[in-house]
Amino acid sequence: MISLHSKSVSFSFLKEVIMSSKLYRTRVLQRVSQYVIALKTGIQQSRISLIENALIQPKEEEKKKIAKALGVPVQDLFDENGE
């Protein structure tokens, strides 16, 4: 466990936050709303929000759909190796 602001945070959680941040940064840089991604992917906007905020883990199929909607490789959004 890693201590962050006096709260214990697991490495797994931190990895999820980093991956989700990549999704958020890419989406914002492309000036695409969660709503537009939802329309392009068929994934509910609320679920996209949960994924971006690292509250849920996206399914593999969702990762592919989101990456396609943003026109980037899946690894650019959801690289679990941190590379």
Number of C-alpha atoms within 10 A of each C-alpha: 10 11 9 9 7 7 9 10 13 12 11 10 13 13 17 20 17 19 24 26 18 17 24 21 13 17 20 12 9 11 9 14 13 20 15 13 21 18 13 14 18 12 16 13 17 12 16 22 16 14 23 24 18 19 14 14 16 18 10 10 9 17 20 19 19 24 22 15 17 19 10 13 14 18 16 15 23 22 16 13 8 10 6
